[in-house]
Every structure is written in structure tokens, then in C-alpha cells.
Amino acid sequence: MANVRDVNLNRLAIFVAVVDAGSLTAAARLGLAKAMVSMHIQRLEREVGASLLVRTTRQLKVTESGRAFCDASCKIIQAAEEALSAASGESVPVRGTLRVSAPNDYGSLVVTPALVKLHHAYPDLDVELICNESYVDLIAEGMDVAIRLGRLADSNYCAVKIGGFVKWIVVSPAFVEQWDKPRSPAALAKWPFICMSVLPYPLTIELQRANGTRKSVRCASALAVNSADAARAATLAGGGFGLLTDFSIAADVEAGRLVRLLPDWTTVPVGIHAVFPAHQFSTAEGAGAD
């Protein structure tokens, strides 16, 4: 195995620049002749003891070992820059790429505006948001952080609570005119319900009152959907009553597009967490979670 003392660390920056540029024309950006860049790459491969790039007359490809080495080199260069900044008393520039995973509705409504503000504050930081309803493997998918709604499963990830939510019972104004407002959760059993087919028990809703009283209601399906956005759209269209997250419909209720039923009743409050690999960041708050 190669020894770090045998590797010229200056060549790491050259190698990363070549990979970023996709060709040896990175020499122009580095102020070096193309032949000099090629020489540094060849010497780096000898120092590392592995083939990092495959060069042809038309293109340059990064080997599997080269890709892993490039990722590690980026971290080494960043750490060196931070050390130099700390030694000189200068603030460390925030740059690189931040990849975030979030559920569709929360990602669109809450995470996206927050990331726009983050990019405005740190214009050198590239941000990528991936919204979906499935839990991603942070390591395998190359994610820096994932937003999780609800209870967290045990894992080797770290988690920081960033908020919480409950679900409200809501209907459209047109729909509520056709039905008498329910006086208790039990009355909802006869109402058409916009259910989420992806839940373990899509037709059963669990409600809680502020005093701790709980009720479980088995509902009649009017329409089954597989996303929170579709459930909101169906409820707005008057398809039935919905049990929707407060963060996704608070503006609809305030604007009168939706009417809240049984306002004393909600689902049990649950947390919203930012989850990240244990080695990625350090934080005063954190626990193993996924």
C-alpha cells in the first residue's frame, strides 16, 4: 500500500481539476502546460500505485479507483484549506456540493425555500435537492443529509430534530355544504375519505385530543392515492375529507380553500429530523437514527 509520505499532495489538486474538467485541458485553468499536467498525473499514479485515469485520443475516463481517490482528494484539499484559513484567522469559505433528500411535499414546501436562502448566503455552494417518498441509502446514493418525517428507525446515522407536525381533518367548502359537520371522530366513519394507499392501514385514522384522549376510526374510502400531493389535490377538489399535514395545508385553511373539521382533534405529534452519516458532520445534538 502506498505511503502518504510518498505522495505529492500538490498533485491531488491537479488530479481533481482534471477530473472536474473532464480532460487535460484543465492545464489552462491551473496555469500549467498540458504536458506538465500529464506528467503530474502519471507520477501521481505511480505514487498511489493504481491507475486513476484512462486516456484515449478522444476522451478521458476516470477509473473506479480514480473516482474513489478523487472523492478522498477533495476532502483532503478542503481540510487543508480550512486549516490554512484557521491558521490565518480568516473565515472558511462554504463551497462544494450539498445533496439533500426529502419527501415530496415537505421538500417542495419547506426544504426548497430554505435551500434557496442557503444558496443566496453561500453562492459558492452548489445545492441539489432530490424529492421522493422512499427512504434513500445516504451512503449508496451519495447524499449529505436526508429529511425524515415521523418515527426514526435505529441505525448508524446521526439525527437532529428540526421540527414537528400533526395532521388535520380538512374538507373543501363545497363538500362541507353537502354534509353536516361531524360532532365527534366517530361520525367520520360514514364520510368518504381520501386515503393514502402507501400507509400500513390506509382506512384507519388515529386521532388525539389536547387532553390526551385518543380515538381510532375506520373510514370508508372515496379515493385511494399514493402521494400526499395527490391527497391534498383530491381534498381540494371535493372528493372527500382528508387527513393532511399541517405544514402542507395551513395556507389553504387560512385562505379558505379548505375547512378544518373537529379542530380539537389531530394526529399524535411526530418529529421532523435531519439525518446524516456519523462521519459527515459533528453536532452537539445527535443520536443514532434513520
VEXDREN-2710 file (C-alpha; in Angstrom, 1 decimal):
% VEXDREN-2710
k/r/px/py/pz
1/MET/0.0/0.0/0.0
2/ALA/1.3/3.5/-0.8
3/ASN/2.6/5.6/2.0
4/VAL/1.2/9.2/2.3
5/ARG/4.8/10.4/2.6
6/ASP/5.4/9.2/-0.9
7/VAL/2.6/11.2/-2.4
8/ASN/3.0/14.8/-3.6
9/LEU/-0.1/16.4/-2.2
10/ASN/0.1/19.2/-4.8
11/ARG/-0.8/16.6/-7.4
12/LEU/-4.1/15.9/-5.7
13/ALA/-5.3/19.4/-6.7
14/ILE/-4.1/18.8/-10.3
15/PHE/-5.9/15.4/-10.4
16/VAL/-9.2/16.9/-9.0
17/ALA/-9.0/19.7/-11.6
18/VAL/-8.5/17.3/-14.5
19/VAL/-11.4/15.1/-13.3
20/ASP/-13.7/18.2/-12.9
21/ALA/-12.7/19.4/-16.4
22/GLY/-13.0/16.0/-18.0
23/SER/-9.8/16.4/-19.9
24/LEU/-6.2/17.6/-19.6
25/THR/-7.3/21.0/-20.8
26/ALA/-7.6/21.7/-17.0
27/ALA/-4.0/22.8/-17.6
28/ALA/-5.3/26.2/-18.8
29/ARG/-7.1/26.7/-15.5
30/LEU/-4.1/25.7/-13.5
31/GLY/-1.7/27.8/-15.5
32/LEU/0.3/24.7/-16.4
33/ALA/1.2/23.3/-19.8
34/LYS/-0.8/20.2/-20.9
35/ALA/2.3/18.1/-21.0
36/MET/3.1/19.1/-17.4
37/VAL/-0.3/18.2/-16.2
38/SER/0.0/14.8/-17.9
39/MET/3.4/14.3/-16.2
40/HIS/1.9/15.1/-12.8
41/ILE/-0.9/12.6/-13.3
42/GLN/1.4/9.8/-14.4
43/ARG/3.7/10.4/-11.4
44/LEU/0.6/10.5/-9.0
45/GLU/-0.5/7.2/-10.4
46/ARG/3.0/5.7/-9.6
47/GLU/2.9/7.2/-6.1
48/VAL/-0.5/5.9/-5.4
49/GLY/0.1/2.6/-7.1
50/ALA/-3.1/2.5/-9.1
51/SER/-4.5/3.5/-12.4
52/LEU/-6.6/6.6/-11.9
53/LEU/-7.4/7.7/-15.4
54/VAL/-7.9/6.0/-18.8
55/ARG/-6.8/8.3/-21.6
56/THR/-7.6/7.9/-25.3
57/THR/-7.2/10.3/-28.2
58/ARG/-10.8/11.4/-27.8
59/GLN/-11.7/11.2/-24.2
60/LEU/-10.6/10.7/-20.6
61/LYS/-12.4/8.3/-18.2
62/VAL/-12.0/8.0/-14.5
63/THR/-11.4/4.5/-13.2
64/GLU/-13.3/3.1/-10.3
65/SER/-10.2/3.6/-8.1
66/GLY/-9.8/7.1/-9.6
67/ARG/-13.3/8.1/-8.7
68/ALA/-12.9/7.0/-5.0
69/PHE/-9.4/8.6/-4.9
70/CYS/-10.9/11.9/-6.3
71/ASP/-13.6/12.0/-3.7
72/ALA/-11.0/11.5/-1.0
73/SER/-8.7/14.1/-2.5
74/CYS/-11.5/16.7/-2.5
75/LYS/-11.9/16.1/1.3
76/ILE/-8.1/16.4/1.8
77/ILE/-7.9/19.6/-0.2
78/GLN/-10.9/21.1/1.7
79/ALA/-9.4/20.1/5.1
80/ALA/-6.1/21.7/4.1
81/GLU/-7.8/25.0/3.0
82/GLU/-9.8/25.1/6.3
83/ALA/-6.6/24.5/8.2
84/LEU/-4.9/27.4/6.4
85/SER/-7.9/29.7/6.9
86/ALA/-8.0/28.8/10.6
87/ALA/-4.3/29.5/11.0
88/SER/-4.6/32.9/9.3
89/GLY/-7.7/33.8/11.2
90/GLU/-9.8/34.0/8.0
91/SER/-13.4/32.6/7.8
92/VAL/-13.6/29.3/6.0
93/PRO/-15.4/29.6/2.6
94/VAL/-18.5/27.5/2.2
95/ARG/-18.4/25.7/-1.1
96/GLY/-18.7/22.3/-2.7
97/THR/-21.9/20.4/-3.3
98/LEU/-24.7/19.7/-0.8
99/ARG/-27.0/16.8/-1.8
100/VAL/-30.3/16.7/0.2
101/SER/-33.1/14.1/0.1
102/ALA/-36.6/15.0/1.3
103/PRO/-40.2/13.8/1.0
104/ASN/-42.1/15.3/-2.0
105/ASP/-44.4/17.7/0.0
106/TYR/-42.1/18.8/2.7
107/GLY/-39.2/19.1/0.2
108/SER/-41.3/21.3/-2.1
109/LEU/-42.9/23.5/0.6
110/VAL/-40.3/23.8/3.3
111/VAL/-36.9/22.5/2.2
112/THR/-36.8/24.2/-1.2
113/PRO/-37.2/27.8/0.1
114/ALA/-34.7/27.1/2.8
115/LEU/-32.1/25.8/0.3
116/VAL/-32.7/28.9/-1.9
117/LYS/-31.8/31.1/1.1
118/LEU/-28.8/28.9/1.8
119/HIS/-27.5/29.3/-1.7
120/HIS/-28.1/33.1/-1.6
121/ALA/-26.0/33.2/1.6
122/TYR/-23.3/31.0/0.2
123/PRO/-23.2/31.4/-3.6
124/ASP/-20.2/29.1/-4.0
125/LEU/-22.1/26.2/-2.6
126/ASP/-23.9/24.0/-5.1
127/VAL/-27.1/22.5/-3.8
128/GLU/-29.0/19.5/-5.2
129/LEU/-32.4/18.5/-3.8
130/ILE/-33.9/15.1/-4.6
131/CYS/-37.5/14.7/-3.6
132/ASN/-39.2/11.3/-3.4
133/GLU/-41.3/9.2/-1.0
134/SER/-38.8/6.4/-0.5
135/TYR/-36.1/6.2/2.1
136/VAL/-32.7/6.5/0.4
137/ASP/-29.5/4.9/1.4
138/LEU/-27.4/8.0/2.2
139/ILE/-24.1/6.3/1.6
140/ALA/-25.0/4.4/-1.5
141/GLU/-26.8/7.4/-3.1
142/GLY/-24.1/9.9/-2.1
143/MET/-26.5/12.1/0.0
144/ASP/-25.1/14.5/2.6
145/VAL/-28.4/14.8/4.5
146/ALA/-31.9/13.4/4.4
147/ILE/-35.1/14.9/5.9
148/ARG/-37.2/12.3/7.6
149/LEU/-40.8/12.7/8.8
150/GLY/-42.1/10.6/11.6
151/ARG/-40.6/8.0/13.8
152/LEU/-36.9/7.1/13.1
153/ALA/-35.7/3.5/12.9
154/ASP/-32.4/2.6/14.7
155/SER/-29.3/2.9/12.5
156/ASN/-25.7/4.2/12.5
157/TYR/-26.9/7.5/11.2
158/CYS/-27.0/10.7/13.3
159/ALA/-30.1/12.7/13.5
160/VAL/-31.0/16.3/14.7
161/LYS/-34.6/17.2/15.3
162/ILE/-35.6/20.3/13.2
163/GLY/-39.3/20.5/13.8
164/GLY/-42.5/18.5/14.1
165/PHE/-46.0/18.2/12.6
166/VAL/-49.5/16.9/13.1
167/LYS/-52.3/16.1/10.6
168/TRP/-55.6/18.0/10.4
169/ILE/-59.0/16.8/9.3
170/VAL/-60.0/19.0/6.4
171/VAL/-62.6/19.2/3.5
172/SER/-63.4/21.7/0.8
173/PRO/-66.0/24.4/1.4
174/ALA/-68.2/22.9/-1.3
175/PHE/-68.0/19.4/0.2
176/VAL/-68.9/20.6/3.8
177/GLU/-72.1/22.2/2.5
178/GLN/-73.4/18.8/1.5
179/TRP/-72.7/17.2/4.9
180/ASP/-73.4/18.2/8.4
181/LYS/-70.2/18.9/10.3
182/PRO/-69.3/16.0/12.5
183/ARG/-69.5/16.4/16.2
184/SER/-67.2/13.6/17.1
185/PRO/-64.5/11.5/15.4
186/ALA/-66.9/8.5/15.2
187/ALA/-69.1/10.4/12.8
188/LEU/-66.2/10.4/10.2
189/ALA/-66.8/6.6/9.7
190/LYS/-69.7/7.4/7.3
191/TRP/-67.8/10.2/5.4
192/PRO/-65.9/9.5/2.2
193/PHE/-62.2/9.5/2.9
194/ILE/-59.2/10.4/0.7
195/CYS/-56.9/7.7/1.9
196/MET/-53.2/7.1/1.4
197/SER/-52.7/3.7/-0.1
198/VAL/-49.0/3.6/0.9
199/LEU/-49.8/3.5/4.6
200/PRO/-49.9/0.2/6.5
201/TYR/-53.6/0.8/7.4
202/PRO/-54.9/3.4/4.9
203/LEU/-58.5/3.4/6.1
204/THR/-57.8/3.7/9.8
205/ILE/-57.1/7.1/11.3
206/GLU/-55.7/7.6/14.8
207/LEU/-56.7/10.9/16.5
208/GLN/-55.8/12.6/19.7
209/ARG/-57.3/15.4/21.7
210/ALA/-55.3/18.0/23.6
211/ASN/-56.3/16.3/26.9
212/GLY/-54.8/13.0/25.8
213/THR/-58.0/11.3/24.7
214/ARG/-57.5/9.1/21.7
215/LYS/-59.9/7.7/19.1
216/SER/-59.4/5.2/16.3
217/VAL/-61.8/5.4/13.4
218/ARG/-62.3/3.0/10.5
219/CYS/-63.3/5.1/7.4
220/ALA/-64.9/4.5/4.1
221/SER/-62.7/5.1/1.1
222/ALA/-63.7/7.6/-1.5
223/LEU/-60.4/7.6/-3.4
224/ALA/-57.1/6.0/-2.7
225/VAL/-53.9/7.8/-3.7
226/ASN/-50.2/7.1/-3.2
227/SER/-48.8/10.6/-2.5
228/ALA/-49.5/13.5/-0.1
229/ASP/-49.8/15.9/-3.0
230/ALA/-52.5/13.8/-4.7
231/ALA/-54.4/13.6/-1.4
232/ARG/-54.3/17.4/-1.0
233/ALA/-55.5/17.8/-4.6
234/ALA/-58.3/15.4/-4.2
235/THR/-59.4/17.0/-1.0
236/LEU/-59.4/20.5/-2.6
237/ALA/-61.5/19.1/-5.4
238/GLY/-64.2/18.0/-3.0
239/GLY/-63.6/14.2/-3.3
240/GLY/-64.0/13.7/0.5
241/PHE/-62.3/14.6/3.7
242/GLY/-58.5/14.3/4.1
243/LEU/-56.1/13.8/7.0
244/LEU/-53.2/16.0/5.9
245/THR/-50.1/17.5/7.4
246/ASP/-50.4/20.9/8.9
247/PHE/-47.4/22.3/7.0
248/SER/-48.9/21.4/3.7
249/ILE/-52.4/22.8/4.2
250/ALA/-52.1/25.7/6.7
251/ALA/-52.1/28.2/3.8
252/ASP/-55.2/26.5/2.3
253/VAL/-57.1/26.7/5.6
254/GLU/-56.1/30.3/6.2
255/ALA/-57.2/31.2/2.6
256/GLY/-60.5/29.4/3.0
257/ARG/-59.7/26.8/0.3
258/LEU/-60.1/24.1/2.9
259/VAL/-62.2/23.9/6.1
260/ARG/-60.8/22.3/9.2
261/LEU/-63.2/19.8/10.9
262/LEU/-63.0/18.8/14.6
263/PRO/-60.2/21.3/15.3
264/ASP/-59.7/19.9/18.8
265/TRP/-58.5/16.6/17.2
266/THR/-55.3/15.9/15.4
267/THR/-52.9/13.0/14.9
268/VAL/-50.2/12.4/17.5
269/PRO/-47.4/15.0/17.1
270/VAL/-44.3/13.5/15.4
271/GLY/-40.9/14.8/14.7
272/ILE/-39.0/16.0/11.6
273/HIS/-35.3/15.1/11.6
274/ALA/-32.3/15.8/9.5
275/VAL/-30.3/12.6/9.2
276/PHE/-26.7/12.3/8.1
277/PRO/-23.8/9.8/8.2
278/ALA/-22.0/9.8/11.5
279/HIS/-18.7/10.8/9.9
280/GLN/-20.1/13.6/7.8
281/PHE/-20.7/16.4/10.3
282/SER/-20.2/16.9/14.0
283/THR/-23.1/18.2/16.2
284/ALA/-23.9/18.8/19.8
285/GLU/-27.2/17.1/19.3
286/GLY/-27.4/13.8/17.6
287/ALA/-28.4/10.2/18.1
288/GLY/-28.3/7.0/16.1
289/ALA/-31.3/7.1/13.8
290/ASP/-32.6/6.6/10.3
END
